[in-house]
Amino acid sequence: MSAAKIVHVVGTGTIGEPLIGLLSTQKKKLGIDEVTFHKKTPLLSDRSKINVMIEQGAKFVCDADKKEEFLKLGYHAPSYSTLDALEQATVVIDCTPTGVGHENKQKYYEKFKHNTLGFIAQGSEFGFGKMYAKGSNDEALDREKDQFIQVVSCNTHNLGILLKTLGSDAHGVINNVQEARFVLMRRANDVSQDKSFLPAPQAGTHEDERFGTHHARDAYHLFKTLGVELNLYSSAIKLNTQYMHSLWFNLRLKKPITKDEVVQRLVEHPLVSVTHKRAANLIFSFGRDHGYFGRILTQTVASLPTIEVIHGGKEITGFCFTPQDGNSLLSTISATLWFMYPNDYEERLSVFKRYCFQEI
Ligand SMILES: NC(=O)c1ccc[n+]([C@@H]2O[C@H](COP(=O)([O-])OP(=O)(O)OC[C@H]3O[C@@H](n4cnc5c(N)ncnc54)[C@H](OP(=O)(O)O)[C@@H]3O)[C@@H](O)[C@H]2O)c1
């Protein structure tokens, strides 16, 4: 590990691309000396985005045996090889697709444990490390034990912040959730992706006997890091839209709550956006116009007109929207800073506060 603070991102896809942009444009304020990124496949069509990343100050890294191919396609010369970049990195952030983060952990990261402060993987890498979502379980992060962190999926962030905000006591302890049910209405794909679009809604199966889909399973494990075990179940359906994921929720509580208190809790939470809108396209469009790289960085966007408290105050139901991947991006940067600046990481993260819109 170099004496400088170097953050290395592996993967330049849907999550990697904006992450590299956020880190390199804000690196001074965040206290990062250098941002490096690894691109695996030499593709002419990706050259433009790599050029922009380099212009923003990030350093391009590729496997030594791919260097010639990248150069032939007119890419800038890489600044480091894969192994050199890992050798000098302070924190490594893996943004690769399902299973690759685990492969990279075995193949590379375990070998650089002695000189790297931390490794972070994304939503698909269940079991990579301590599960984390900003605002849901910050207090579970342990400096002595946690060198590997898995930032949970964007939708799991949404479940997490609802449970924490509406199911906790005044001290933030989640002790008022009897059970909770969720229906995730997922966009077919991201606007940056051209595969997997759907002609019509497609219902998902309930592959997990206990939790339904991975979303409730992941939220269960997220709160288990705090010693809390919740009764959760989720279903998912993919919609033929590229806008935001939408979420229907139903929380059954042990002790009643009033609608005024529910609204107050949502309105006052710094990582929750509220809106009087009910259409995903309008919220998405707000993010495109006012967000950072088009992203809203809160954990959820709660649609106030849809929220009701029923059954004598013991049930809260309503709709909210998952702010694209903005919540995963904020948690990833938070975990990165937690590794590097244990004492003031929250303060450094406040550079993104203005993109955590309270109202949309
Ligand atoms: N998409 C979202 O909205 C979203 C939201 C939250 C969390 N996540 C999570 O973020 C992670 C990445 O998802 P994504 O949607 O960003 O994926 P993606 O768009 O498919 O991008 C994956 C990237 O990983 C690279 N890659 C693939 N195999 C690799 C390997 N063996 N070694 C090094 N790099 C490799 C690819 O590089 P090349 O292109 O150069 O081959 C590509 O840049 C997943 O865990 C996902 O669950 C995604």
The ligand as an SDF file (V2000), in Angstrom:
LIG
                    3D

 48 52  0  0  0  0  0  0  0  0999 V2000
  -27.0990   -1.7280  -11.9900 N   0  0  0  0  0  0  0  0  0  0  0  0
  -27.5710   -1.2080  -10.8670 C   0  0  0  0  0  0  0  0  0  0  0  0
  -28.4510   -0.3590  -10.8500 O   0  0  0  0  0  0  0  0  0  0  0  0
  -27.0090   -1.6530   -9.5500 C   0  0  0  0  0  0  0  0  0  0  0  0
  -27.4720   -1.0190   -8.3880 C   0  0  0  0  0  0  0  0  0  0  0  0
  -26.9220   -1.3790   -7.1600 C   0  0  0  0  0  0  0  0  0  0  0  0
  -25.9700   -2.3640   -7.1110 C   0  0  0  0  0  0  0  0  0  0  0  0
  -25.5420   -2.9880   -8.2550 N   0  0  0  0  0  0  0  0  0  0  0  0
  -24.5190   -4.0200   -8.1220 C   0  0  0  0  0  0  0  0  0  0  0  0
  -23.3020   -3.5500   -8.6860 O   0  0  0  0  0  0  0  0  0  0  0  0
  -22.5350   -4.6570   -9.1920 C   0  0  0  0  0  0  0  0  0  0  0  0
  -22.1840   -4.3860  -10.6410 C   0  0  0  0  0  0  0  0  0  0  0  0
  -23.3830   -4.2620  -11.3690 O   0  0  0  0  0  0  0  0  0  0  0  0
  -23.4550   -3.3880  -12.6850 P   0  0  0  0  0  0  0  0  0  0  0  0
  -24.8880   -3.2590  -13.0060 O   0  0  0  0  0  0  0  0  0  0  0  0
  -22.6340   -2.1510  -12.5350 O   0  0  0  0  0  0  0  0  0  0  0  0
  -22.7460   -4.3860  -13.7220 O   0  0  0  0  0  0  0  0  0  0  0  0
  -22.3260   -4.0820  -15.2350 P   0  0  0  0  0  0  0  0  0  0  0  0
  -22.9530   -2.8350  -15.7270 O   0  0  0  0  0  0  0  0  0  0  0  0
  -22.5140   -5.3470  -15.9870 O   0  0  0  0  0  0  0  0  0  0  0  0
  -20.7530   -3.8000  -15.1230 O   0  0  0  0  0  0  0  0  0  0  0  0
  -19.8680   -4.7890  -14.7160 C   0  0  0  0  0  0  0  0  0  0  0  0
  -18.4300   -4.3500  -14.9400 C   0  0  0  0  0  0  0  0  0  0  0  0
  -17.5890   -5.3840  -14.4270 O   0  0  0  0  0  0  0  0  0  0  0  0
  -16.5600   -5.6400  -15.3650 C   0  0  0  0  0  0  0  0  0  0  0  0
  -16.1630   -7.0420  -15.2880 N   0  0  0  0  0  0  0  0  0  0  0  0
  -16.8600   -8.1290  -15.6840 C   0  0  0  0  0  0  0  0  0  0  0  0
  -16.1650   -9.2570  -15.4230 N   0  0  0  0  0  0  0  0  0  0  0  0
  -14.9870   -8.8610  -14.8550 C   0  0  0  0  0  0  0  0  0  0  0  0
  -13.8350   -9.5380  -14.3830 C   0  0  0  0  0  0  0  0  0  0  0  0
  -13.7590  -10.8730  -14.4150 N   0  0  0  0  0  0  0  0  0  0  0  0
  -12.8190   -8.7910  -13.8760 N   0  0  0  0  0  0  0  0  0  0  0  0
  -12.8740   -7.4570  -13.8490 C   0  0  0  0  0  0  0  0  0  0  0  0
  -13.9510   -6.7610  -14.2850 N   0  0  0  0  0  0  0  0  0  0  0  0
  -14.9810   -7.4550  -14.7860 C   0  0  0  0  0  0  0  0  0  0  0  0
  -17.1120   -5.2770  -16.7350 C   0  0  0  0  0  0  0  0  0  0  0  0
  -15.9870   -4.8700  -17.4640 O   0  0  0  0  0  0  0  0  0  0  0  0
  -15.9030   -4.8480  -19.0580 P   0  0  0  0  0  0  0  0  0  0  0  0
  -17.0740   -4.0640  -19.5370 O   0  0  0  0  0  0  0  0  0  0  0  0
  -14.6430   -4.1470  -19.3380 O   0  0  0  0  0  0  0  0  0  0  0  0
  -15.8690   -6.2640  -19.4980 O   0  0  0  0  0  0  0  0  0  0  0  0
  -18.0490   -4.1080  -16.3790 C   0  0  0  0  0  0  0  0  0  0  0  0
  -17.3320   -2.8920  -16.4230 O   0  0  0  0  0  0  0  0  0  0  0  0
  -23.3910   -5.9080   -8.9710 C   0  0  0  0  0  0  0  0  0  0  0  0
  -23.0190   -6.4710   -7.7380 O   0  0  0  0  0  0  0  0  0  0  0  0
  -24.7920   -5.3290   -8.8380 C   0  0  0  0  0  0  0  0  0  0  0  0
  -25.6280   -6.1540   -8.0570 O   0  0  0  0  0  0  0  0  0  0  0  0
  -26.0250   -2.6470   -9.4810 C   0  0  0  0  0  0  0  0  0  0  0  0
  1  2  1  0
  2  3  2  0
  2  4  1  0
  4  5  1  0
  4 48  2  0
  5  6  2  0
  6  7  1  0
  7  8  2  0
  8  9  1  0
  8 48  1  0
  9 10  1  0
  9 46  1  0
 10 11  1  0
 11 12  1  0
 11 44  1  0
 12 13  1  0
 13 14  1  0
 14 15  2  0
 14 16  1  0
 14 17  1  0
 17 18  1  0
 18 19  2  0
 18 20  1  0
 18 21  1  0
 21 22  1  0
 22 23  1  0
 23 24  1  0
 23 42  1  0
 24 25  1  0
 25 26  1  0
 25 36  1  0
 26 27  1  0
 26 35  1  0
 27 28  2  0
 28 29  1  0
 29 30  1  0
 29 35  2  0
 30 31  1  0
 30 32  2  0
 32 33  1  0
 33 34  2  0
 34 35  1  0
 36 37  1  0
 36 42  1  0
 37 38  1  0
 38 39  2  0
 38 40  1  0
 38 41  1  0
 42 43  1  0
 44 45  1  0
 44 46  1  0
 46 47  1  0
M  CHG  2   8   1  16  -1
M  END
$$$$
